Amino acid sequence: MRSFLRLSMATLIAGFVVSSTQAQEVPIDKIPAAIMKTVKEKFPKAKIIKADKEVEDGKTVFELEMTEDGKSVDVNFTPEGKILVIEREIAAAKLPKAVSAAVTKKHPQGKITKVEEVTENDVVSYEVFVNDGGKDFELAFDADGKIKS
């Protein structure tokens, strides 16, 4: 009986941990006012598509999926409206030359299908999605074209 109780308790705890880290969709009208203020200041042309709330490492994070000038912009915020991460879709032609050269070196026959400029703690990096020989690859580079691990 004790083994059953321990197993039941462990299952309950594991289920709680898993469910507490899953994203929950938030209605747009329920996004905290501080976040909305930041969105209006920093992304005045953006349209909010979807908002999620999740707990990461014990901290609540809101992720807003938006579009701005026809491109996707995903931003993570604290409940107080502080920006944590910005992932902004950009044209491949806007990649720094060093990053573009690194992509070409890694996949000479590849075709870039999507590029995201990622800003975190004022540091910019790039995620480049490439189709090469029918296979899809996601590459991450710093601004100098060095592959990020």
C-alpha positions in Angstrom: 0.0 0.0 0.0 2.8 2.4 0.8 4.4 1.8 -2.5 1.1 2.6 -4.2 0.8 5.8 -2.2 4.4 6.8 -3.0 3.9 6.1 -6.7 0.6 8.0 -6.7 2.2 11.0 -5.0 5.2 10.9 -7.4 2.8 10.8 -10.4 0.8 13.7 -9.0 3.9 15.8 -8.4 5.3 15.0 -11.8 2.0 15.9 -13.4 2.0 19.2 -11.6 5.6 20.0 -12.6 4.8 19.3 -16.3 1.5 21.2 -16.3 3.0 24.2 -14.5 5.6 24.6 -17.3 3.2 24.4 -20.2 2.2 27.5 -21.9 -1.4 28.8 -21.4 -3.0 30.9 -24.0 -4.0 34.3 -22.7 -6.9 36.3 -24.2 -5.5 39.5 -25.7 -7.7 41.6 -23.4 -6.1 39.9 -20.4 -2.5 40.8 -21.2 -1.1 42.9 -18.3 -1.3 46.6 -18.9 2.5 47.0 -18.4 3.1 44.7 -21.3 0.6 46.5 -23.5 2.3 49.8 -22.7 5.7 48.4 -23.8 4.1 47.0 -27.0 2.6 50.3 -27.9 6.0 52.1 -27.2 8.4 49.6 -28.9 6.2 48.1 -31.5 3.6 50.7 -32.5 2.7 49.1 -35.9 2.5 45.6 -34.5 -0.6 43.5 -34.4 -0.9 40.9 -31.6 -1.8 37.5 -33.0 -1.5 35.4 -29.9 -0.4 35.6 -26.3 0.9 32.8 -24.0 1.9 32.7 -20.4 4.2 30.2 -18.9 6.5 29.7 -15.9 10.2 29.3 -16.8 12.6 28.6 -13.9 10.0 29.8 -11.4 9.4 33.1 -13.3 6.3 34.0 -15.2 6.9 34.9 -18.8 4.5 36.2 -21.4 5.2 35.5 -25.1 3.4 37.6 -27.6 3.3 36.5 -31.3 2.8 39.6 -33.4 3.2 40.8 -37.0 4.7 44.1 -38.0 5.0 45.2 -41.6 4.1 41.7 -42.7 6.9 40.0 -40.7 6.6 37.9 -37.5 7.8 39.3 -34.3 7.8 37.2 -31.1 8.6 38.9 -27.8 9.0 37.5 -24.3 8.0 39.8 -21.5 8.0 39.9 -17.7 4.6 40.6 -16.2 6.0 44.1 -15.5 6.5 44.8 -19.2 10.3 44.3 -19.4 11.4 42.8 -22.7 13.4 39.6 -22.3 13.8 38.3 -25.8 12.8 39.6 -29.3 12.7 37.3 -32.3 12.1 39.3 -35.4 11.8 37.9 -38.9 14.0 39.7 -41.4 14.9 39.3 -45.0 17.9 37.2 -45.8 19.4 40.2 -47.6 19.6 42.0 -44.2 21.9 39.4 -42.7 25.3 40.7 -41.8 27.9 39.7 -44.4 29.8 37.5 -42.0 26.6 35.5 -41.1 25.6 35.2 -44.8 29.1 33.9 -45.7 29.0 31.4 -42.8 25.6 30.1 -44.0 27.0 29.7 -47.6 30.1 28.0 -46.3 28.0 25.5 -44.3 25.4 24.9 -47.0 26.7 26.0 -50.4 23.7 24.6 -52.2 21.2 25.5 -49.5 18.3 27.9 -49.9 17.5 30.2 -46.9 13.8 29.8 -46.1 13.6 32.1 -43.1 15.8 34.4 -40.9 15.2 35.6 -37.4 17.2 38.3 -35.7 17.2 37.4 -32.0 17.9 40.1 -29.3 18.5 39.0 -25.7 20.2 41.2 -23.1 21.1 43.7 -25.9 23.0 41.0 -27.7 22.0 40.2 -31.3 22.2 36.8 -32.9 20.6 35.2 -35.9 18.6 32.0 -36.5 18.8 30.9 -40.1 16.5 28.2 -41.6 18.0 26.5 -44.6 16.7 23.8 -47.0 19.5 21.9 -48.5 18.9 18.8 -50.6 15.3 18.5 -49.3 16.4 18.6 -45.7 15.7 21.5 -43.3 18.3 22.9 -41.0 18.2 25.5 -38.3 21.5 27.3 -37.7 22.3 29.9 -35.0 25.0 32.5 -35.4 26.4 35.4 -33.4 26.6 38.7 -35.3 30.2 37.9 -36.4 29.1 34.7 -38.2 30.3 32.3 -35.5 28.1 29.3 -35.0 26.4 29.3 -31.6 26.3 26.1 -29.6 
